[in-house]
C-alpha cells in the first residue's frame, strides 16, 4: 500500500520554511529537537484536534506545539490570507 502525502507537505519546500519554523520554536520555548512534531502539525500529518493540553503544567505543552505550528503557518502566509485552525 503506497504511503499518502500529508495535505500540506509542499510547505516544507518553501524557502522561508526553516526560518519561520526556527522563529516559532524559539517564541514558544521549544528546543530544536521538537521541530519534528511541529513539522507534522504544519504539514497536516498530525491532526491538531488530536493534540490536547492536559493542564498539568508540563513542558513542552501541547499548546506550545500548536502555537509553534500556527506561527509557522502564519509566517509562511506573510500577507496572504491568514489560516485559522479550529482547536
C-alpha positions as CSV (number, residue, x, y, z in Angstrom):
1,X,0.0,0.0,0.0
2,X,1.6,3.4,-1.0
3,X,2.2,6.0,1.6
4,X,0.0,9.0,1.4
5,X,1.5,12.5,1.3
6,X,0.3,14.9,4.0
7,X,-2.0,17.6,2.7
8,X,0.4,20.5,3.3
9,X,3.7,18.7,2.6
10,X,4.6,21.2,0.0
11,X,5.1,23.9,2.6
12,X,8.4,22.2,3.7
13,X,9.8,23.1,0.3
14,X,9.1,26.9,0.8
15,X,12.5,28.7,1.1
16,X,11.1,30.6,4.2
17,X,10.1,27.4,6.0
18,X,13.3,26.9,8.1
19,X,13.4,30.5,9.2
20,X,9.7,30.6,10.1
21,X,10.0,27.3,12.0
22,X,13.1,28.4,13.9
23,X,11.4,31.6,14.9
24,X,8.3,29.8,16.1
25,X,10.2,27.3,18.1
26,X,12.1,30.0,19.9
27,X,9.0,32.0,20.6
28,X,7.3,29.0,22.2
29,X,10.4,27.9,24.1
30,X,10.8,24.7,22.2
31,X,14.2,23.2,21.6
32,X,15.2,22.3,18.0
33,X,14.7,18.6,18.5
34,X,10.9,19.3,19.0
35,X,10.8,20.6,15.4
36,X,9.8,17.1,14.1
37,X,6.4,17.2,16.0
38,X,5.8,20.8,14.9
39,X,6.5,19.9,11.2
40,X,4.0,17.1,11.4
41,X,1.4,19.6,12.6
42,X,2.3,22.1,9.9
43,X,2.2,19.6,7.1
44,X,-1.1,18.1,8.3
45,X,0.4,14.7,9.0
46,X,-0.8,15.1,12.6
47,X,-4.4,16.4,13.1
48,X,-4.2,19.4,15.6
49,X,-7.6,18.3,17.0
50,X,-5.8,15.2,18.4
51,X,-3.2,17.3,20.3
52,X,-4.7,18.5,23.6
53,X,-3.4,20.1,26.8
54,X,-3.7,18.1,30.0
55,X,-3.3,21.2,32.2
56,X,-0.5,19.6,34.2
57,X,1.9,22.4,33.6
58,X,4.3,20.2,31.6
59,X,6.9,21.4,29.2
60,X,6.6,21.3,26.3
61,X,2.9,21.6,26.4
62,X,0.5,20.7,23.6
63,X,-0.3,24.4,23.4
64,X,3.4,25.1,22.7
65,X,3.4,22.7,19.8
66,X,0.1,24.0,18.4
67,X,1.2,27.6,18.8
68,X,4.5,27.0,17.1
69,X,2.8,25.3,14.2
70,X,0.3,28.1,13.8
71,X,3.0,30.7,14.0
72,X,5.0,28.8,11.3
73,X,1.9,28.8,9.1
74,X,1.3,32.5,9.7
75,X,4.9,33.3,8.8
76,X,4.6,31.4,5.6
77,X,1.4,33.2,4.7
78,X,3.1,36.6,5.1
79,X,0.5,38.8,3.6
80,X,-1.6,36.0,2.1
81,X,-5.0,35.0,3.6
82,X,-4.5,34.0,7.2
83,X,-5.2,30.4,8.1
84,X,-7.2,29.6,11.2
85,X,-7.4,26.2,12.8
86,X,-10.3,25.1,14.9
87,X,-9.0,23.8,18.2
